[in-house]
Amino acid sequence: MDFMKAVNEADPKLKDLHKKTRHERGIHEEHTFCVLGRYDMVTIWHAPDFKTMGDYLEELHTLCGPELGATETLVATSKGEPSDDS
């Protein structure tokens, strides 16, 4: 099973737990890149805060188990708003 299929199939179960889908919780996939080297795929998510995203990833791993594959979470955040002045 591929990663996004596992995520999409877990969403109804998570809605049963929280009465909200991941999107209603403010969690959105922004971009996914297939890459060469150490990582096969990099997915950029947007979430309202670290706790919401962390809770979601924990729940996702619990529901999907090995179907999700091996993952490593790296956290990055932006500072301020982008500008055209650069």
Sine and cosine of phi, psi and omega as CSV:
sin_phi,cos_phi,sin_psi,cos_psi,sin_omega,cos_omega
0.00,0.00,0.69,-0.73,0.01,-1.00
-0.99,0.12,0.26,-0.97,-0.12,-0.99
-0.85,0.53,-0.79,0.61,-0.06,-1.00
-0.93,0.38,-0.50,0.86,0.07,-1.00
-0.91,0.42,-0.68,0.73,0.04,-1.00
-0.88,0.47,-0.68,0.74,0.02,-1.00
-0.88,0.48,-0.74,0.68,-0.03,-1.00
-0.91,0.41,-0.59,0.80,0.01,-1.00
-0.96,0.28,-0.43,0.90,0.02,-1.00
-0.98,0.20,-0.38,0.92,-0.10,-0.99
-0.84,0.54,-0.72,0.70,0.02,-1.00
-0.88,0.47,-0.58,0.81,0.02,-1.00
-0.92,0.38,-0.65,0.76,0.02,-1.00
-0.93,0.37,-0.55,0.83,0.05,-1.00
-0.90,0.43,-0.61,0.79,0.05,-1.00
-0.87,0.49,-0.60,0.80,-0.01,-1.00
-0.96,0.27,-0.64,0.77,-0.17,-0.99
-0.92,-0.40,-0.09,1.00,-0.07,-1.00
0.90,0.44,0.26,0.97,0.04,-1.00
-0.58,-0.81,0.55,-0.83,0.14,-0.99
-0.97,0.22,0.12,-0.99,0.05,-1.00
-0.88,0.48,-0.60,0.80,0.00,-1.00
-0.92,0.40,-0.63,0.77,0.04,-1.00
-0.93,0.36,-0.35,0.94,0.08,-1.00
-1.00,0.05,-0.01,1.00,0.05,-1.00
1.00,0.03,0.30,0.95,-0.03,-1.00
-0.96,-0.27,0.86,-0.51,-0.06,-1.00
-0.70,-0.71,0.66,-0.75,0.13,-0.99
-0.98,0.20,0.84,-0.54,-0.02,-1.00
-1.00,0.00,-0.77,0.64,-0.04,-1.00
-0.49,-0.87,0.50,-0.87,0.16,-0.99
-0.75,-0.66,0.75,-0.66,-0.01,-1.00
-0.85,-0.52,0.70,-0.72,0.18,-0.98
-1.00,-0.01,0.77,-0.64,-0.12,-0.99
-0.75,-0.66,0.30,-0.96,0.06,-1.00
-0.97,-0.23,0.49,-0.87,0.03,-1.00
0.94,-0.35,-0.59,-0.81,-0.11,-0.99
-0.87,0.49,-0.60,0.80,-0.06,-1.00
-0.94,-0.33,0.60,-0.80,0.06,-1.00
-1.00,0.06,-0.50,0.87,-0.10,-0.99
-0.48,-0.88,0.61,-0.79,0.11,-0.99
-0.84,-0.54,0.82,-0.57,0.04,-1.00
-0.90,-0.43,0.77,-0.64,0.04,-1.00
-0.97,-0.23,0.86,-0.51,-0.02,-1.00
-0.94,-0.34,0.47,-0.88,0.15,-0.99
-0.91,-0.42,0.74,-0.67,0.04,-1.00
-0.61,-0.80,0.39,-0.92,-0.04,-1.00
-0.91,0.42,-0.48,0.87,0.02,-1.00
-0.28,-0.96,0.17,-0.99,-0.05,-1.00
-0.90,0.44,-0.64,0.77,-0.04,-1.00
-0.89,0.45,-0.71,0.70,0.01,-1.00
-0.86,0.51,-0.71,0.70,-0.03,-1.00
-0.93,0.36,-0.68,0.73,0.02,-1.00
-0.88,0.48,-0.70,0.72,0.05,-1.00
-0.87,0.49,-0.69,0.72,0.00,-1.00
-0.87,0.49,-0.73,0.69,-0.02,-1.00
-0.90,0.44,-0.63,0.78,0.07,-1.00
-0.87,0.49,-0.73,0.68,0.01,-1.00
-0.89,0.46,-0.66,0.75,0.00,-1.00
-0.88,0.47,-0.72,0.69,0.02,-1.00
-0.90,0.43,-0.61,0.79,0.03,-1.00
-0.90,0.44,-0.69,0.72,-0.03,-1.00
-0.95,0.30,-0.64,0.77,-0.14,-0.99
-1.00,-0.05,-0.45,0.89,-0.02,-1.00
0.80,0.60,-0.70,-0.72,-0.06,-1.00
-0.91,0.42,-0.31,0.95,0.03,-1.00
-0.87,0.50,-0.48,0.88,-0.04,-1.00
-0.97,0.23,-0.36,0.93,-0.03,-1.00
1.00,0.07,0.00,-1.00,0.04,-1.00
-0.99,0.14,0.75,-0.66,-0.01,-1.00
-0.76,-0.65,0.37,-0.93,0.14,-0.99
-0.70,-0.71,0.79,-0.62,-0.03,-1.00
-0.99,-0.16,0.81,-0.59,0.11,-0.99
-0.90,-0.44,0.67,-0.74,-0.06,-1.00
-0.95,-0.32,0.72,-0.70,0.11,-0.99
-0.68,-0.73,0.49,-0.87,0.04,-1.00
-0.63,-0.77,0.45,-0.90,0.05,-1.00
-1.00,-0.08,0.44,-0.90,0.04,-1.00
-0.90,-0.43,0.91,-0.40,0.01,-1.00
0.98,0.20,-0.18,-0.98,-0.01,-1.00
-0.97,-0.23,0.58,-0.81,0.06,-1.00
-0.90,0.44,0.50,-0.87,0.04,-1.00
-0.70,-0.71,0.33,-0.94,0.03,-1.00
-1.00,0.04,0.08,1.00,-0.08,-1.00
-0.99,0.12,-0.01,1.00,-0.09,-1.00
-0.98,0.18,0.00,0.00,0.00,0.00
